[in-house]
Amino acid sequence: MTTVLVSGSHGLIGSALIPELAAVGDRAVRLIRRSAAGDADAVFWDPGEGRIDAAALEGVDAVVHLAGEGIATGRWTAARKTRIRRSRVEGTRLLARALAGLARPPRVLVCGSATGYYGDRGDDVLREDSAPGTGFLAEVCQAWEAAADPARAAGIRVVHLRTGTVLSPAGGALARLLPVFRLGLGGTLGSGRQYLSWVAIQDIVGAIRHVLDRDGIAGPVNVAAPHPVTNREFTRALGRALQRPTPFPVPAVALRVIFGELADGALLASTRVEPGRLLASGYPFRFTEISEALRALLARPR
């Protein structure tokens, strides 16, 4: 049995990962911000205060670090941008240093990152060795990945999951779009030509389990379906899956008025990512086409 420490265990990805680990016989230990006294499957930390119960980390075999302030849930005010950056960079640095100082460090740290690393790159196909982009999200991702350096220096295998937009009806971007599209009010954003690198929730969980078990995988790993789509293609596929029209495009200028910097930094940015390292290592994507993924995710349970 492998003991896996998971931060961000109540988030969209973490809440799907925990039961999957249990299903294969692994023990999941949650890294939480409340007292873990009396809970053998929880470890306390407070990244904002720089505190972590390092002694309780002894014996952990692997770590999956997913914690971080939500990016696309509101305008990027100066205060919010500071929280987004700190939650990722300072939290990762605190955890990496604690792991590096253990008498028996874990063999692997799988650390969250995002395809935002590449910035707004138009139609360019982006692979793990592509240069980083510019802008707020790209800068955050670069600092986020660098914050894991103490673990890497201690000989821990570190994997950075450059994750695309995770699709799940339980949360994230898809859950926020569903009420609008079900009313028949959905439409393209801006020109609709910007690329969306997406991944179904089942495949982000599968990819995490895949990299945990493969000692030869280290460094950046693009976690996105092999076939990214434009916003226009995604809009049409979601409309078809819901059997609803999508007649109401939202002009870029309106998005900028409503969302400010978030509009250009995320909603209108184009990131066309190829999951080269996952494919080369034999990961079998469950969903490669957006239409089949949306149909499966939105199917009514019998």
C-alpha positions as CSV (number, residue, x, y, z in Angstrom):
1,M,0.0,0.0,0.0
2,T,1.3,3.4,-1.0
3,T,0.6,6.4,1.3
4,V,-0.2,9.5,-0.7
5,L,-0.4,13.0,0.8
6,V,-2.9,15.2,-1.0
7,S,-3.2,19.0,-0.7
8,G,-6.3,20.6,-2.1
9,S,-8.2,17.5,-1.3
10,H,-11.6,19.3,-1.3
11,G,-11.1,21.0,-4.6
12,L,-12.4,19.7,-8.0
13,I,-9.5,17.5,-8.8
14,G,-8.6,16.5,-5.2
15,S,-12.2,15.4,-4.4
16,A,-12.1,13.1,-7.5
17,L,-8.6,11.8,-6.8
18,I,-9.1,10.7,-3.2
19,P,-11.7,7.9,-3.9
20,E,-9.6,6.7,-6.9
21,L,-6.6,6.2,-4.7
22,A,-8.7,4.2,-2.2
23,A,-10.1,2.1,-5.0
24,V,-6.6,0.9,-6.0
25,G,-5.7,0.2,-2.4
26,D,-3.6,3.3,-1.6
27,R,-3.9,5.3,1.6
28,A,-4.8,9.0,1.1
29,V,-3.7,11.5,3.7
30,R,-5.1,15.0,3.4
31,L,-3.1,18.1,4.0
32,I,-5.6,20.4,5.7
33,R,-5.8,23.9,7.2
34,R,-7.7,22.9,10.4
35,S,-6.5,20.9,13.3
36,A,-5.7,17.3,12.4
37,A,-5.6,16.2,16.1
38,G,-6.9,12.6,16.4
39,D,-7.2,12.1,12.6
40,A,-4.6,9.6,11.4
41,D,-5.4,10.5,7.8
42,A,-4.8,14.2,8.0
43,V,-1.8,16.5,8.4
44,F,-2.1,20.2,9.5
45,W,-0.6,23.1,7.6
46,D,-1.2,26.9,7.3
47,P,0.6,28.1,4.2
48,G,-0.4,31.7,4.9
49,E,1.4,31.6,8.2
50,G,4.2,29.4,7.0
51,R,3.4,26.5,9.3
52,I,3.3,22.8,8.6
53,D,3.4,19.7,10.8
54,A,6.6,18.3,9.2
55,A,7.0,15.5,11.7
56,A,3.6,14.1,10.5
57,L,4.9,13.8,7.0
58,E,7.4,11.1,7.9
59,G,6.4,7.8,6.2
60,V,4.6,9.4,3.3
61,D,5.5,7.7,0.0
62,A,4.2,10.2,-2.5
63,V,2.7,13.7,-2.5
64,V,0.1,15.3,-4.8
65,H,0.0,19.0,-4.3
66,L,-3.1,20.7,-5.8
67,A,-3.9,23.5,-3.3
68,G,-4.2,27.1,-4.6
69,E,-6.6,30.0,-4.9
70,G,-9.1,29.8,-7.7
71,I,-8.0,31.7,-10.8
72,A,-11.2,32.2,-12.9
73,T,-13.8,32.9,-10.2
74,G,-13.6,36.8,-10.1
75,R,-11.9,39.9,-11.4
76,W,-8.1,40.0,-11.0
77,T,-7.9,42.9,-8.5
78,A,-4.4,43.6,-7.2
79,A,-5.3,41.9,-3.9
80,R,-6.7,38.9,-5.7
81,K,-3.6,38.5,-7.9
82,T,-1.5,38.6,-4.8
83,R,-3.6,35.8,-3.2
84,I,-3.4,33.7,-6.3
85,R,0.4,34.0,-6.5
86,R,1.0,33.5,-2.8
87,S,-1.3,30.5,-2.5
88,R,0.7,28.7,-5.2
89,V,4.3,29.9,-4.8
90,E,4.5,30.2,-1.0
91,G,2.5,27.1,-0.3
92,T,4.6,25.0,-2.7
93,R,7.9,26.4,-1.3
94,L,6.7,25.6,2.3
95,L,5.8,22.0,1.4
96,A,8.9,21.4,-0.7
97,R,11.2,22.6,2.1
98,A,9.4,20.4,4.6
99,L,9.7,17.3,2.4
100,A,13.3,18.0,1.7
101,G,14.1,18.1,5.4
102,L,12.5,14.7,6.2
103,A,14.7,11.7,7.3
104,R,13.0,9.7,4.6
105,P,11.6,12.0,1.9
106,P,8.8,10.7,-0.4
107,R,9.9,9.3,-3.7
108,V,7.8,11.7,-5.8
109,L,6.1,15.1,-5.5
110,V,3.4,15.7,-8.2
111,C,2.8,19.4,-8.1
112,G,0.0,21.3,-9.8
113,S,0.8,23.8,-12.6
114,A,-1.3,24.9,-15.6
115,T,-1.1,25.4,-19.3
116,G,-1.2,29.1,-18.5
117,Y,2.6,28.6,-18.3
118,Y,2.7,29.1,-22.1
119,G,0.6,32.3,-22.2
120,D,-1.5,33.5,-25.1
121,R,0.2,31.8,-28.1
122,G,-2.4,31.8,-30.9
123,D,-2.2,28.7,-33.1
124,D,1.2,27.6,-32.0
125,V,1.4,23.9,-30.9
126,L,2.9,23.9,-27.4
127,R,4.9,21.1,-26.0
128,E,6.7,20.6,-22.7
129,D,9.9,22.0,-24.1
130,S,8.2,25.2,-25.5
131,A,9.3,28.5,-24.1
132,P,7.3,30.1,-21.3
133,G,4.9,32.8,-22.2
134,T,4.3,36.3,-20.8
135,G,1.5,37.8,-18.6
136,F,0.2,37.2,-15.1
137,L,-0.7,33.5,-15.4
138,A,2.6,32.6,-17.2
139,E,4.6,34.4,-14.5
140,V,2.7,32.7,-11.7
141,C,3.2,29.3,-13.3
142,Q,6.9,29.8,-13.7
143,A,7.3,30.9,-10.1
144,W,5.0,28.1,-8.9
145,E,7.1,25.4,-10.6
146,A,10.4,27.0,-9.4
147,A,9.1,26.9,-5.8
148,A,9.4,23.1,-5.8
149,D,13.2,23.4,-6.3
150,P,14.0,22.4,-2.6
151,A,12.4,19.0,-3.1
152,R,14.2,18.5,-6.4
153,A,17.5,19.4,-4.8
154,A,16.9,16.8,-2.1
155,G,16.6,14.1,-4.7
156,I,12.8,13.9,-4.8
157,R,11.3,13.2,-8.3
158,V,9.2,16.3,-9.0
159,V,6.5,16.4,-11.7
160,H,4.7,19.6,-12.7
161,L,1.2,19.0,-14.1
162,R,0.6,21.7,-16.7
163,T,-3.1,21.1,-16.6
164,G,-5.6,22.4,-19.2
165,T,-9.2,23.4,-18.4
166,V,-10.7,20.5,-16.4
167,L,-14.2,19.5,-17.5
168,S,-16.5,18.2,-14.9
169,P,-20.2,19.0,-14.2
170,A,-19.3,19.0,-10.5
171,G,-17.3,22.3,-10.7
172,G,-14.9,24.5,-12.6
173,A,-15.6,26.1,-16.0
174,L,-18.1,23.6,-17.3
175,A,-20.3,23.8,-14.2
176,R,-20.4,27.6,-14.4
177,L,-21.4,27.4,-18.1
178,L,-24.1,24.8,-17.8
179,P,-27.0,27.0,-16.5
180,V,-26.5,29.6,-19.2
181,F,-26.2,27.0,-22.0
182,R,-29.2,25.0,-20.7
183,L,-31.3,28.2,-21.1
184,G,-30.2,28.4,-24.7
185,L,-28.2,31.6,-24.0
186,G,-24.7,30.2,-24.7
187,G,-22.4,31.6,-27.3
188,T,-18.8,32.0,-28.4
189,L,-16.4,34.3,-26.5
190,G,-14.7,37.0,-28.5
191,S,-13.7,35.8,-32.0
192,G,-14.1,32.1,-30.9
193,R,-10.8,31.3,-32.7
194,Q,-8.8,31.0,-29.5
195,Y,-7.7,27.5,-28.6
196,L,-8.9,25.7,-25.5
197,S,-6.8,22.9,-24.1
198,W,-9.2,20.8,-22.1
199,V,-9.1,17.5,-20.1
200,A,-11.9,15.5,-18.7
201,I,-11.9,15.0,-14.9
202,Q,-11.4,11.2,-15.4
203,D,-8.2,11.9,-17.4
204,I,-6.6,14.3,-15.0
205,V,-7.1,11.8,-12.2
206,G,-5.8,9.0,-14.5
207,A,-2.8,11.1,-15.4
208,I,-1.9,11.7,-11.8
209,R,-2.0,8.0,-11.0
210,H,0.0,7.3,-14.2
211,V,2.9,9.7,-13.3
212,L,2.9,8.6,-9.6
213,D,3.8,5.1,-10.8
214,R,6.4,5.9,-13.4
215,D,9.8,6.7,-12.1
216,G,11.0,7.9,-15.5
217,I,8.7,10.8,-15.6
218,A,9.9,14.1,-14.1
219,G,9.6,17.8,-14.8
220,P,6.8,19.3,-16.8
221,V,3.9,17.2,-18.1
222,N,1.1,18.7,-20.2
223,V,-2.2,17.3,-19.0
224,A,-4.7,18.0,-21.8
225,A,-6.5,15.9,-24.3
226,P,-4.7,15.2,-27.5
227,H,-7.2,17.3,-29.6
228,P,-7.6,20.9,-28.3
229,V,-10.5,22.8,-29.8
230,T,-11.3,26.4,-30.5
231,N,-13.8,28.2,-28.4
232,R,-16.2,28.1,-31.3
233,E,-15.8,24.3,-31.6
234,F,-16.3,23.9,-27.8
235,T,-19.4,26.1,-27.8
236,R,-21.0,24.1,-30.6
237,A,-20.1,20.8,-29.0
238,L,-21.6,21.9,-25.6
239,G,-24.8,23.1,-27.4
240,R,-25.1,19.8,-29.2
241,A,-24.6,17.8,-26.0
242,L,-27.3,19.8,-24.3
243,Q,-29.5,19.9,-27.4
244,R,-29.7,23.7,-27.1
245,P,-28.9,26.5,-29.5
246,T,-25.8,28.7,-29.0
247,P,-26.8,32.0,-30.7
248,F,-25.4,34.7,-28.4
249,P,-21.7,35.5,-28.9
250,V,-20.1,37.7,-26.2
251,P,-17.9,40.4,-27.8
252,A,-14.4,40.7,-26.4
253,V,-15.0,44.3,-25.4
254,A,-17.9,43.2,-23.2
255,L,-15.8,40.5,-21.6
256,R,-13.1,43.1,-20.8
257,V,-15.7,45.4,-19.2
258,I,-17.1,42.6,-17.1
259,F,-13.9,40.7,-16.2
260,G,-11.1,43.2,-16.6
261,E,-7.6,41.6,-16.9
262,L,-9.1,38.1,-16.5
263,A,-10.7,38.4,-19.9
264,D,-7.4,38.7,-21.9
265,G,-5.4,36.6,-19.4
266,A,-7.7,33.5,-19.5
267,L,-11.1,33.8,-21.4
268,L,-9.7,35.1,-24.6
269,A,-6.2,33.6,-24.4
270,S,-5.3,30.9,-26.9
271,T,-3.3,27.9,-25.7
272,R,-2.9,24.9,-28.0
273,V,-1.2,22.2,-26.0
274,E,0.0,18.8,-27.0
275,P,0.3,16.1,-24.2
276,G,3.6,14.8,-25.6
277,R,5.1,13.2,-22.5
278,L,1.8,11.5,-21.5
279,L,1.4,10.0,-24.9
280,A,5.0,8.9,-25.2
281,S,4.8,7.2,-21.8
282,G,1.7,5.2,-22.9
283,Y,-1.0,7.0,-21.0
284,P,-4.3,5.8,-22.6
285,F,-6.6,8.9,-22.6
286,R,-10.2,8.0,-21.9
287,F,-11.5,11.0,-23.8
288,T,-9.7,12.5,-26.8
289,E,-12.6,14.2,-28.6
290,I,-14.6,17.1,-27.0
291,S,-18.0,15.8,-28.3
292,E,-17.6,12.4,-26.7
293,A,-16.3,13.8,-23.5
294,L,-19.2,16.2,-23.1
295,R,-21.7,13.6,-23.9
296,A,-20.3,11.3,-21.3
297,L,-19.9,14.0,-18.6
298,L,-23.4,15.3,-19.1
299,A,-25.2,11.9,-19.5
300,R,-28.0,11.5,-17.1
301,P,-27.4,8.7,-14.6
302,R,-29.8,5.8,-15.1
